[in-house]
Amino acid sequence: MKELTIISGKGGTGKTSVVASFAVLARNKVMADADVDAADLHLILTPEIKHEEDFKGGRTAQIDLERCIECGDCLERCQFNAISPDFVVDKIDCEGCGVCVYFCPVQAIDFPQNICGKWYISETRFGPMVHARLHIAEENSGLLVSLVRNQAKVLAEEQGLDTIIVDGPPGIGCPVIASITGASAVLIVTEPTLSGLHDLERVGGLAAFFKIPTMACVNKFDLNEEMTDQIEDYCVKHQIEIVGRIPYDTAVTHAMVAEKSIVEFSDGKVSDAIKGIWHKVEQILKGRPG
């Protein structure tokens, strides 16, 4: 089983648009939207939810005032000032460390898990998909990313599918690390700007640290071909496989409005470029020259 994770140094590079097109082009695959903080692949693939579950992560202390003897031990030990003088825990300030729970002399503090979001198994017009939604201001997104990937693997094994395509989160933080660790390969979608190059350097360095084979493509390359050349020069120097360039075209926006991937919507130059990129990526995943 091969797992491809598509990432970018920041949001807005066109990563999800590329993933949606791969959903059309790939066979025998499971789609996974691991961008749990701002999931949007469902806007194009319009999944029909078949199964959903709450996602629990982290804990928050709760003081039972009927059992509490108001000894003040928890007030002294809490390093986050999350407990008020009348022994009420502020859910925002509580970091879930559990110190107050452990040291309470009368076991008056409960420590339930938080419901942080939901995860889903769905069916789309291009096959199965695992996705999730983290509730507003909740943490533990890295844990939820790992859950989405694991469920995608289980689904692939159950249905005899040989490829998992993961729409990863942007940036280089914990959710990104959770989305690429153990992946067969990474595809970075970048754009021809100075910040695009900088973000490529950061996320490419992250993939290199975990020794994951890395590819890159430049979206809207023709808006600044000089910068595109700089990006590709960087890739060559750092052993990042260049798999293609995608031109700028307003048809991509029209496709999104129509809730379709660009390869469904149009047979133009963008579709041709993405098809070429997918062919190279597929060959690399199979261990063949791109």
TORKOL-4160 file (C-alpha; in steps of 0.2 Angstrom, whole numbers, padded with zeros to 4 digits, m for minus):
290
<pt num="1" X="0000" Y="0000" Z="0000"/>
<pt num="2" X="0007" Y="0017" Z="m0005"/>
<pt num="3" X="0002" Y="0033" Z="0004"/>
<pt num="4" X="0005" Y="0050" Z="m0004"/>
<pt num="5" X="0003" Y="0066" Z="0007"/>
<pt num="6" X="0001" Y="0083" Z="m0002"/>
<pt num="7" X="0007" Y="0098" Z="0008"/>
<pt num="8" X="0012" Y="0116" Z="0006"/>
<pt num="9" X="0021" Y="0128" Z="0017"/>
<pt num="10" X="0005" Y="0139" Z="0019"/>
<pt num="11" X="m0013" Y="0139" Z="0014"/>
<pt num="12" X="m0019" Y="0145" Z="m0003"/>
<pt num="13" X="m0006" Y="0138" Z="m0014"/>
<pt num="14" X="m0019" Y="0126" Z="m0023"/>
<pt num="15" X="m0015" Y="0111" Z="m0013"/>
<pt num="16" X="m0033" Y="0105" Z="m0011"/>
<pt num="17" X="m0037" Y="0109" Z="m0030"/>
<pt num="18" X="m0023" Y="0097" Z="m0035"/>
<pt num="19" X="m0029" Y="0084" Z="m0022"/>
<pt num="20" X="m0046" Y="0084" Z="m0029"/>
<pt num="21" X="m0040" Y="0082" Z="m0047"/>
<pt num="22" X="m0029" Y="0067" Z="m0041"/>
<pt num="23" X="m0045" Y="0060" Z="m0034"/>
<pt num="24" X="m0052" Y="0059" Z="m0051"/>
<pt num="25" X="m0036" Y="0052" Z="m0059"/>
<pt num="26" X="m0031" Y="0039" Z="m0047"/>
<pt num="27" X="m0038" Y="0022" Z="m0046"/>
<pt num="28" X="m0040" Y="0010" Z="m0031"/>
<pt num="29" X="m0038" Y="0023" Z="m0018"/>
<pt num="30" X="m0044" Y="0031" Z="m0002"/>
<pt num="31" X="m0045" Y="0050" Z="0000"/>
<pt num="32" X="m0041" Y="0057" Z="0017"/>
<pt num="33" X="m0043" Y="0075" Z="0022"/>
<pt num="34" X="m0030" Y="0078" Z="0035"/>
<pt num="35" X="m0032" Y="0097" Z="0035"/>
<pt num="36" X="m0043" Y="0095" Z="0051"/>
<pt num="37" X="m0042" Y="0113" Z="0056"/>
<pt num="38" X="m0049" Y="0120" Z="0040"/>
<pt num="39" X="m0055" Y="0105" Z="0030"/>
<pt num="40" X="m0062" Y="0109" Z="0013"/>
<pt num="41" X="m0059" Y="0094" Z="0001"/>
<pt num="42" X="m0077" Y="0090" Z="0005"/>
<pt num="43" X="m0083" Y="0106" Z="m0004"/>
<pt num="44" X="m0077" Y="0098" Z="m0021"/>
<pt num="45" X="m0080" Y="0080" Z="m0018"/>
<pt num="46" X="m0097" Y="0082" Z="m0009"/>
<pt num="47" X="m0095" Y="0066" Z="0002"/>
<pt num="48" X="m0110" Y="0056" Z="0008"/>
<pt num="49" X="m0107" Y="0052" Z="0026"/>
<pt num="50" X="m0109" Y="0034" Z="0030"/>
<pt num="51" X="m0101" Y="0034" Z="0048"/>
<pt num="52" X="m0097" Y="0047" Z="0060"/>
<pt num="53" X="m0089" Y="0047" Z="0078"/>
<pt num="54" X="m0085" Y="0060" Z="0091"/>
<pt num="55" X="m0066" Y="0064" Z="0092"/>
<pt num="56" X="m0060" Y="0065" Z="0110"/>
<pt num="57" X="m0043" Y="0072" Z="0115"/>
<pt num="58" X="m0036" Y="0080" Z="0130"/>
<pt num="59" X="m0044" Y="0082" Z="0147"/>
<pt num="60" X="m0051" Y="0097" Z="0158"/>
<pt num="61" X="m0052" Y="0096" Z="0176"/>
<pt num="62" X="m0069" Y="0098" Z="0185"/>
<pt num="63" X="m0071" Y="0101" Z="0203"/>
<pt num="64" X="m0086" Y="0093" Z="0212"/>
<pt num="65" X="m0091" Y="0106" Z="0225"/>
<pt num="66" X="m0101" Y="0093" Z="0235"/>
<pt num="67" X="m0085" Y="0083" Z="0238"/>
<pt num="68" X="m0073" Y="0097" Z="0239"/>
<pt num="69" X="m0067" Y="0102" Z="0256"/>
<pt num="70" X="m0060" Y="0119" Z="0250"/>
<pt num="71" X="m0042" Y="0115" Z="0257"/>
<pt num="72" X="m0034" Y="0125" Z="0243"/>
<pt num="73" X="m0021" Y="0113" Z="0238"/>
<pt num="74" X="m0027" Y="0113" Z="0220"/>
<pt num="75" X="m0026" Y="0132" Z="0220"/>
<pt num="76" X="m0008" Y="0132" Z="0225"/>
<pt num="77" X="m0002" Y="0118" Z="0213"/>
<pt num="78" X="m0011" Y="0125" Z="0197"/>
<pt num="79" X="0003" Y="0133" Z="0187"/>
<pt num="80" X="m0010" Y="0141" Z="0175"/>
<pt num="81" X="m0021" Y="0150" Z="0187"/>
<pt num="82" X="m0036" Y="0140" Z="0180"/>
<pt num="83" X="m0045" Y="0138" Z="0197"/>
<pt num="84" X="m0055" Y="0152" Z="0205"/>
<pt num="85" X="m0055" Y="0156" Z="0223"/>
<pt num="86" X="m0072" Y="0148" Z="0224"/>
<pt num="87" X="m0065" Y="0132" Z="0216"/>
<pt num="88" X="m0072" Y="0133" Z="0199"/>
<pt num="89" X="m0061" Y="0128" Z="0184"/>
<pt num="90" X="m0059" Y="0139" Z="0169"/>
<pt num="91" X="m0060" Y="0128" Z="0154"/>
<pt num="92" X="m0050" Y="0140" Z="0143"/>
<pt num="93" X="m0036" Y="0142" Z="0156"/>
<pt num="94" X="m0035" Y="0123" Z="0161"/>
<pt num="95" X="m0021" Y="0115" Z="0151"/>
<pt num="96" X="m0026" Y="0097" Z="0156"/>
<pt num="97" X="m0010" Y="0093" Z="0166"/>
<pt num="98" X="m0020" Y="0083" Z="0179"/>
<pt num="99" X="m0009" Y="0089" Z="0194"/>
<pt num="100" X="m0024" Y="0095" Z="0204"/>
<pt num="101" X="m0033" Y="0078" Z="0201"/>
<pt num="102" X="m0018" Y="0068" Z="0206"/>
<pt num="103" X="m0015" Y="0078" Z="0223"/>
<pt num="104" X="m0033" Y="0081" Z="0228"/>
<pt num="105" X="m0034" Y="0073" Z="0246"/>
<pt num="106" X="m0052" Y="0069" Z="0244"/>
<pt num="107" X="m0053" Y="0064" Z="0225"/>
<pt num="108" X="m0065" Y="0079" Z="0222"/>
<pt num="109" X="m0059" Y="0083" Z="0205"/>
<pt num="110" X="m0065" Y="0073" Z="0189"/>
<pt num="111" X="m0055" Y="0073" Z="0174"/>
<pt num="112" X="m0066" Y="0069" Z="0158"/>
<pt num="113" X="m0060" Y="0068" Z="0141"/>
<pt num="114" X="m0065" Y="0083" Z="0129"/>
<pt num="115" X="m0075" Y="0081" Z="0114"/>
<pt num="116" X="m0065" Y="0091" Z="0102"/>
<pt num="117" X="m0073" Y="0087" Z="0085"/>
<pt num="118" X="m0080" Y="0073" Z="0074"/>
<pt num="119" X="m0072" Y="0061" Z="0061"/>
<pt num="120" X="m0081" Y="0053" Z="0046"/>
<pt num="121" X="m0081" Y="0039" Z="0034"/>
<pt num="122" X="m0089" Y="0044" Z="0018"/>
<pt num="123" X="m0092" Y="0039" Z="0000"/>
<pt num="124" X="m0089" Y="0051" Z="m0014"/>
<pt num="125" X="m0091" Y="0050" Z="m0033"/>
<pt num="126" X="m0073" Y="0045" Z="m0034"/>
<pt num="127" X="m0073" Y="0032" Z="m0020"/>
<pt num="128" X="m0071" Y="0032" Z="m0001"/>
<pt num="129" X="m0065" Y="0046" Z="0009"/>
<pt num="130" X="m0060" Y="0049" Z="0028"/>
<pt num="131" X="m0061" Y="0066" Z="0034"/>
<pt num="132" X="m0064" Y="0076" Z="0050"/>
<pt num="133" X="m0068" Y="0093" Z="0058"/>
<pt num="134" X="m0060" Y="0100" Z="0073"/>
<pt num="135" X="m0072" Y="0111" Z="0084"/>
<pt num="136" X="m0068" Y="0129" Z="0085"/>
<pt num="137" X="m0053" Y="0134" Z="0096"/>
<pt num="138" X="m0050" Y="0115" Z="0100"/>
<pt num="139" X="m0032" Y="0108" Z="0101"/>
<pt num="140" X="m0025" Y="0090" Z="0098"/>
<pt num="141" X="m0026" Y="0092" Z="0079"/>
<pt num="142" X="m0011" Y="0082" Z="0077"/>
<pt num="143" X="m0019" Y="0067" Z="0086"/>
<pt num="144" X="m0035" Y="0069" Z="0074"/>
<pt num="145" X="m0024" Y="0069" Z="0059"/>
<pt num="146" X="m0016" Y="0053" Z="0064"/>
<pt num="147" X="m0033" Y="0046" Z="0067"/>
<pt num="148" X="m0039" Y="0051" Z="0050"/>
<pt num="149" X="m0024" Y="0042" Z="0042"/>
<pt num="150" X="m0026" Y="0027" Z="0052"/>
<pt num="151" X="m0044" Y="0025" Z="0047"/>
<pt num="152" X="m0040" Y="0028" Z="0029"/>
<pt num="153" X="m0027" Y="0013" Z="0030"/>
<pt num="154" X="m0040" Y="0002" Z="0039"/>
<pt num="155" X="m0053" Y="0006" Z="0025"/>
<pt num="156" X="m0040" Y="0003" Z="0011"/>
<pt num="157" X="m0036" Y="m0014" Z="0019"/>
<pt num="158" X="m0054" Y="m0019" Z="0020"/>
<pt num="159" X="m0058" Y="m0014" Z="0002"/>
<pt num="160" X="m0042" Y="m0020" Z="m0005"/>
<pt num="161" X="m0037" Y="m0003" Z="m0011"/>
<pt num="162" X="m0018" Y="0000" Z="m0014"/>
<pt num="163" X="m0016" Y="0019" Z="m0013"/>
<pt num="164" X="m0020" Y="0032" Z="0000"/>
<pt num="165" X="m0020" Y="0051" Z="m0005"/>
<pt num="166" X="m0019" Y="0063" Z="0010"/>
<pt num="167" X="m0023" Y="0081" Z="0009"/>
<pt num="168" X="m0011" Y="0087" Z="0022"/>
<pt num="169" X="m0012" Y="0103" Z="0032"/>
<pt num="170" X="m0002" Y="0119" Z="0028"/>
<pt num="171" X="0013" Y="0124" Z="0038"/>
<pt num="172" X="0027" Y="0114" Z="0047"/>
<pt num="173" X="0018" Y="0111" Z="0064"/>
<pt num="174" X="0012" Y="0096" Z="0073"/>
<pt num="175" X="m0002" Y="0092" Z="0061"/>
<pt num="176" X="0010" Y="0092" Z="0046"/>
<pt num="177" X="0022" Y="0081" Z="0055"/>
<pt num="178" X="0007" Y="0069" Z="0060"/>
<pt num="179" X="0002" Y="0069" Z="0041"/>
<pt num="180" X="0019" Y="0065" Z="0034"/>
<pt num="181" X="0027" Y="0053" Z="0046"/>
<pt num="182" X="0028" Y="0036" Z="0038"/>
<pt num="183" X="0021" Y="0041" Z="0022"/>
<pt num="184" X="0028" Y="0033" Z="0006"/>
<pt num="185" X="0031" Y="0050" Z="m0002"/>
<pt num="186" X="0027" Y="0069" Z="m0001"/>
<pt num="187" X="0021" Y="0081" Z="m0014"/>
<pt num="188" X="0024" Y="0099" Z="m0010"/>
<pt num="189" X="0013" Y="0112" Z="m0020"/>
<pt num="190" X="0021" Y="0129" Z="m0020"/>
<pt num="191" X="0019" Y="0145" Z="m0029"/>
<pt num="192" X="0031" Y="0157" Z="m0038"/>
<pt num="193" X="0034" Y="0170" Z="m0025"/>
<pt num="194" X="0047" Y="0174" Z="m0012"/>
<pt num="195" X="0036" Y="0167" Z="0002"/>
<pt num="196" X="0033" Y="0152" Z="m0009"/>
<pt num="197" X="0051" Y="0148" Z="m0010"/>
<pt num="198" X="0053" Y="0151" Z="0009"/>
<pt num="199" X="0039" Y="0140" Z="0013"/>
<pt num="200" X="0046" Y="0126" Z="0001"/>
<pt num="201" X="0062" Y="0127" Z="0010"/>
<pt num="202" X="0054" Y="0125" Z="0027"/>
<pt num="203" X="0042" Y="0111" Z="0023"/>
<pt num="204" X="0055" Y="0102" Z="0011"/>
<pt num="205" X="0067" Y="0103" Z="0026"/>
<pt num="206" X="0054" Y="0095" Z="0037"/>
<pt num="207" X="0051" Y="0080" Z="0024"/>
<pt num="208" X="0070" Y="0078" Z="0023"/>
<pt num="209" X="0072" Y="0077" Z="0042"/>
<pt num="210" X="0060" Y="0062" Z="0041"/>
<pt num="211" X="0069" Y="0055" Z="0026"/>
<pt num="212" X="0053" Y="0055" Z="0015"/>
<pt num="213" X="0055" Y="0055" Z="m0004"/>
<pt num="214" X="0049" Y="0072" Z="m0009"/>
<pt num="215" X="0042" Y="0079" Z="m0025"/>
<pt num="216" X="0037" Y="0097" Z="m0029"/>
<pt num="217" X="0026" Y="0106" Z="m0042"/>
<pt num="218" X="0024" Y="0125" Z="m0045"/>
<pt num="219" X="0006" Y="0131" Z="m0046"/>
<pt num="220" X="0003" Y="0147" Z="m0057"/>
<pt num="221" X="0021" Y="0146" Z="m0062"/>
<pt num="222" X="0018" Y="0158" Z="m0077"/>
<pt num="223" X="0014" Y="0173" Z="m0065"/>
<pt num="224" X="0033" Y="0174" Z="m0061"/>
<pt num="225" X="0044" Y="0162" Z="m0072"/>
<pt num="226" X="0060" Y="0169" Z="m0064"/>
<pt num="227" X="0054" Y="0164" Z="m0047"/>
<pt num="228" X="0049" Y="0147" Z="m0054"/>
<pt num="229" X="0066" Y="0145" Z="m0060"/>
<pt num="230" X="0073" Y="0149" Z="m0043"/>
<pt num="231" X="0061" Y="0137" Z="m0035"/>
<pt num="232" X="0066" Y="0123" Z="m0047"/>
<pt num="233" X="0085" Y="0127" Z="m0044"/>
<pt num="234" X="0082" Y="0125" Z="m0026"/>
<pt num="235" X="0073" Y="0108" Z="m0028"/>
<pt num="236" X="0087" Y="0101" Z="m0039"/>
<pt num="237" X="0100" Y="0106" Z="m0026"/>
<pt num="238" X="0091" Y="0098" Z="m0012"/>
<pt num="239" X="0085" Y="0082" Z="m0021"/>
<pt num="240" X="0067" Y="0086" Z="m0022"/>
<pt num="241" X="0060" Y="0079" Z="m0038"/>
<pt num="242" X="0051" Y="0092" Z="m0049"/>
<pt num="243" X="0036" Y="0084" Z="m0056"/>
<pt num="244" X="0028" Y="0099" Z="m0066"/>
<pt num="245" X="0022" Y="0116" Z="m0068"/>
<pt num="246" X="0003" Y="0122" Z="m0067"/>
<pt num="247" X="m0001" Y="0137" Z="m0077"/>
<pt num="248" X="m0013" Y="0151" Z="m0070"/>
<pt num="249" X="m0031" Y="0150" Z="m0077"/>
<pt num="250" X="m0047" Y="0157" Z="m0070"/>
<pt num="251" X="m0056" Y="0141" Z="m0075"/>
<pt num="252" X="m0049" Y="0134" Z="m0059"/>
<pt num="253" X="m0060" Y="0146" Z="m0049"/>
<pt num="254" X="m0075" Y="0142" Z="m0060"/>
<pt num="255" X="m0073" Y="0124" Z="m0057"/>
<pt num="256" X="m0073" Y="0126" Z="m0038"/>
<pt num="257" X="m0089" Y="0137" Z="m0039"/>
<pt num="258" X="m0096" Y="0122" Z="m0049"/>
<pt num="259" X="m0090" Y="0110" Z="m0035"/>
<pt num="260" X="m0079" Y="0101" Z="m0047"/>
<pt num="261" X="m0061" Y="0097" Z="m0049"/>
<pt num="262" X="m0053" Y="0106" Z="m0064"/>
<pt num="263" X="m0050" Y="0090" Z="m0073"/>
<pt num="264" X="m0068" Y="0086" Z="m0072"/>
<pt num="265" X="m0073" Y="0104" Z="m0077"/>
<pt num="266" X="m0061" Y="0108" Z="m0091"/>
<pt num="267" X="m0049" Y="0099" Z="m0104"/>
<pt num="268" X="m0038" Y="0115" Z="m0105"/>
<pt num="269" X="m0020" Y="0118" Z="m0101"/>
<pt num="270" X="m0022" Y="0116" Z="m0082"/>
<pt num="271" X="m0030" Y="0099" Z="m0083"/>
<pt num="272" X="m0017" Y="0093" Z="m0095"/>
<pt num="273" X="m0003" Y="0099" Z="m0083"/>
<pt num="274" X="m0011" Y="0091" Z="m0068"/>
<pt num="275" X="m0013" Y="0075" Z="m0078"/>
<pt num="276" X="0005" Y="0075" Z="m0082"/>
<pt num="277" X="0010" Y="0078" Z="m0064"/>
<pt num="278" X="m0001" Y="0063" Z="m0058"/>
<pt num="279" X="0007" Y="0052" Z="m0071"/>
<pt num="280" X="0024" Y="0056" Z="m0064"/>
<pt num="281" X="0019" Y="0055" Z="m0046"/>
<pt num="282" X="0011" Y="0038" Z="m0049"/>
<pt num="283" X="0026" Y="0031" Z="m0058"/>
<pt num="284" X="0037" Y="0037" Z="m0043"/>
<pt num="285" X="0025" Y="0029" Z="m0031"/>
<pt num="286" X="0027" Y="0013" Z="m0040"/>
<pt num="287" X="0046" Y="0014" Z="m0039"/>
<pt num="288" X="0048" Y="0019" Z="m0058"/>
<pt num="289" X="0057" Y="0034" Z="m0065"/>
<pt num="290" X="0045" Y="0049" Z="m0067"/>
